[in-house]
Every structure is written in structure tokens, then in C-alpha cells.
């Protein structure tokens, strides 16, 4: 145990300095750009849910013989929410292309940002095995599998990528594993080495996809 008096410091001074250093570390973490990214993704989800609710309500409302002046303010609100969704998506794409260019190139900036949000940050995601990245977003299905049995989930939010959701059902698991492996390499490069390896990863994905489709 450190005794501050052995180094000529009073216990009070040591306590104050320790608190100051801890606060600086907390402030530094809170300013982390990927944590800001997570907040944007969460805000985007909130806005999309709000837009869906407003759109559903508006559809039901307009089925009734309603004066336009009663519906117009509601339509403006929905339009404003949709505009903010578009703006936020553009901002996420810009930030992702700066923070995680390799990951963005492999899976797309919006899906990549969602993966980072689900992982809890870029560094946490970089330390995950590819098999975990593959099923990020499928936690409910995984819990159900562990509790009730059946088939485990083959993919989470990466299913949104066209190469998976447009593929024949029999190929989706293989393509999900392929993309998860490349995403794992990409995010580690974004976090640790800062090297641009997107082109070589994309070329390897192209070759592997051709092999999967031939089988």
C-alpha cells in the first residue's frame, strides 16, 4: 500500500490529486468520439421509432373525414423528424468514415456504427472474436436458443448488408461468417494500427463470395 507521507505528501494532498486524476480520466472517456457515435446511433433509433409511430397514427387519422388544417401540423412534425433522421444518418456516415474507415468500407458506415454501439465502443469491438461480432444484435435469439434449444442465430445486424439478405438462405450463414471475420480485422486496424487495409479486405471478400456462390 502506498504511504503518501513516505514521499513527502500529506494524505489530504494525495487524496485530492487522486480525485483530480480520476476525474480527468472520466472526462477523457466521456469525450471519446466513438461514445459520441454511440449516442448518435441511439438517437437515430429513437427518431426512427418516433417516425414509425407518427406515420402509423397519421395513416389511421387520414382514413377519417378530417379537415386538412387539423392534420397539417402533425404532417409537419413527421416531416421534421424524417429530416432529422436524414441529417443524423449523414453525420454518422461522416464520423464513421473518419473514425473507422476500414470497417465502414467492409460493412457500410451505418451498419458499422450500429455494431460499434452494440459492442459498447470501438476498442471493445476490436477485442471481440469474429463469432461474437457476427451475432451482435441477435442477443434475444441467442438467449432463447440457450434457454429453449433449437438453432442458434447465424447473424445479427450484419444481416442488413445486401450480400447477406439478398443471398439464398443456404448461403447466408457462410457469408455472415466471412463478413464477420473481415469486420474483425478491419476494426482492429481502425483501432490499433490505423492502416488502410480496406482494398485488400474487399478483394478477398469478392473472391470468397465467388467461391461460396459456386458451391
C-alpha positions in Angstrom: 0.0 0.0 0.0 1.3 3.5 -0.9 2.0 5.7 2.0 2.0 9.4 0.7 4.0 10.6 3.7 6.9 8.4 2.6 7.1 10.7 -0.5 6.7 14.0 1.4 3.0 14.4 0.6 0.2 14.8 3.1 -2.7 12.3 3.0 -5.1 15.2 2.1 -3.0 16.3 -0.9 -2.7 12.7 -2.1 -6.4 12.3 -1.8 -7.1 15.5 -3.8 -4.7 14.6 -6.5 -6.1 11.1 -6.8 -9.6 12.6 -7.2 -8.4 15.0 -9.8 -6.7 12.3 -11.9 -9.8 10.1 -11.7 -12.0 13.0 -12.9 -9.6 13.7 -15.8 -9.8 10.1 -16.9 -13.6 10.1 -16.7 -13.8 13.4 -18.7 -11.4 12.0 -21.3 -13.6 8.8 -21.7 -16.8 10.9 -21.9 -15.3 12.9 -24.8 -14.3 9.8 -26.7 -15.5 10.2 -30.3 -16.9 6.6 -30.5 -19.0 7.2 -27.4 -20.4 10.2 -29.2 -21.1 7.9 -32.1 -23.0 5.5 -29.9 -25.2 8.4 -28.7 -26.0 9.3 -32.3 -26.9 5.7 -33.1 -29.2 5.5 -30.1 -30.8 8.9 -31.0 -31.3 7.7 -34.6 -33.1 4.6 -33.3 -35.3 6.8 -31.1 -36.1 9.0 -34.1 -36.9 6.1 -36.4 -39.3 4.6 -33.8 -40.9 8.0 -33.3 -41.3 8.4 -37.1 -42.9 5.0 -37.4 -45.4 5.8 -34.6 -46.2 9.2 -36.1 -46.6 7.7 -39.6 -48.9 4.9 -38.3 -51.0 7.5 -36.4 -51.2 9.8 -39.5 -52.3 6.9 -41.7 -55.1 6.0 -39.3 -56.2 9.6 -38.9 -56.3 10.4 -42.7 -58.8 7.5 -43.1 -61.3 9.6 -41.4 -63.1 12.6 -42.9 -60.7 15.2 -41.3 -60.1 18.8 -42.1 -56.7 19.4 -43.6 -55.9 22.1 -41.0 -56.1 19.6 -38.2 -53.7 17.1 -39.9 -51.2 19.7 -41.3 -49.3 20.4 -38.0 -49.0 16.6 -37.5 -47.6 16.2 -41.0 -45.1 19.0 -40.4 -43.9 17.2 -37.2 -43.4 13.9 -39.1 -41.5 15.8 -41.8 -39.2 17.4 -39.3 -38.5 14.1 -37.7 -37.7 12.5 -41.1 -35.4 15.4 -41.9 -33.5 14.9 -38.6 -33.2 11.2 -39.4 -31.6 12.0 -42.7 -29.3 14.6 -41.1 -28.2 12.3 -38.3 -27.5 9.4 -40.8 -25.3 11.7 -42.8 -23.4 12.8 -39.7 -22.9 9.1 -38.6 -21.6 8.3 -42.1 -19.1 11.2 -42.0 -17.9 10.3 -38.5 -17.6 6.6 -39.3 -15.5 7.3 -42.5 -13.1 9.3 -40.2 -13.1 7.1 -37.1 -13.5 3.6 -38.7 -12.7 3.8 -42.4 -11.9 0.1 -42.8 -15.0 -1.0 -41.0 -17.1 1.4 -43.0 -15.7 0.1 -46.3 -16.4 -3.5 -45.4 -19.9 -3.4 -43.9 -21.1 0.2 -44.6 -20.9 3.2 -42.2 -24.4 2.9 -40.7 -24.2 -0.9 -40.1 -20.7 -0.4 -38.8 -21.8 2.3 -36.4 -24.6 0.1 -35.1 -22.1 -2.7 -34.5 -19.9 -0.4 -32.5 -22.9 0.8 -30.5 -23.9 -2.8 -29.7 -20.3 -3.6 -28.7 -20.1 -0.7 -26.4 -17.3 1.1 -28.3 -14.6 0.6 -30.9 -12.0 -0.8 -28.6 -14.4 -3.3 -27.1 -15.4 -4.4 -30.5 -11.8 -4.7 -31.6 -11.2 -7.2 -28.8 -14.2 -9.4 -29.7 -13.9 -12.6 -31.7 -15.4 -12.6 -35.1 -18.1 -15.1 -33.9 -19.4 -12.5 -31.4 -19.4 -9.7 -34.0 -21.3 -12.0 -36.3 -24.3 -12.2 -33.9 -24.3 -8.7 -32.4 -27.9 -7.6 -32.3 -29.2 -11.1 -32.1 -28.9 -11.3 -28.3 -32.6 -12.2 -27.8 -32.4 -15.0 -30.3 -29.2 -16.3 -28.6 -30.8 -16.2 -25.2 -33.8 -18.1 -26.5 -31.5 -20.7 -28.1 -29.6 -21.2 -24.8 -32.8 -21.4 -22.8 -35.1 -23.4 -25.1 -32.7 -25.1 -27.6 -33.3 -25.2 -31.4 -31.0 -23.5 -33.9 -28.5 -20.7 -32.8 -28.7 -17.4 -34.6 -26.4 -17.1 -37.6 -26.2 -13.4 -37.8 -27.3 -10.2 -36.1 -27.4 -6.7 -37.6 -24.9 -7.6 -40.3 -27.9 -9.4 -41.9 -28.9 -5.9 -43.1 -25.9 -6.0 -45.6 -27.1 -6.7 -49.1 -24.6 -9.5 -49.6 -26.3 -11.5 -46.8 -30.0 -10.5 -47.0 -30.1 -10.9 -50.8 -28.3 -14.2 -50.8 -30.0 -17.6 -50.9 -30.9 -18.8 -47.4 -28.4 -21.7 -47.6 -25.5 -19.2 -48.2 -26.3 -16.6 -45.6 -24.5 -18.3 -42.7 -21.3 -18.7 -44.7 -21.4 -15.1 -45.9 -22.1 -13.8 -42.4 -19.1 -15.7 -41.1 -17.0 -14.3 -43.9 -18.0 -10.7 -43.3 -17.7 -11.0 -39.5 -14.1 -12.2 -40.0 -13.2 -9.3 -42.2 -15.0 -6.8 -39.9 -13.0 -8.2 -37.0 -9.7 -7.5 -39.0 -11.0 -4.1 -40.1 -12.0 -2.8 -36.7 -8.6 -3.9 -35.2 -6.8 -1.9 -37.9 -9.1 1.1 -37.2 -8.3 1.0 -33.5 -4.7 -0.2 -33.2 -2.7 0.2 -36.4 -4.7 3.0 -38.3 -3.6 1.3 -41.5 -5.9 1.5 -44.6 -6.5 -2.2 -45.5 -10.0 -1.8 -46.9 -9.0 -2.6 -50.5 -7.3 -5.9 -49.8 -10.1 -6.9 -47.5 -12.7 -6.1 -50.1 -10.8 -8.0 -52.8 -10.6 -11.1 -50.5 -14.3 -10.8 -49.8 -15.0 -10.7 -53.5 -13.0 -13.9 -54.1 -14.5 -15.7 -51.2 -18.1 -14.7 -52.2 -17.5 -16.2 -55.7 -16.3 -19.4 -54.1 -19.4 -19.6 -51.8 -21.7 -19.0 -54.7 -20.1 -21.6 -56.9 -20.7 -24.3 -54.2 
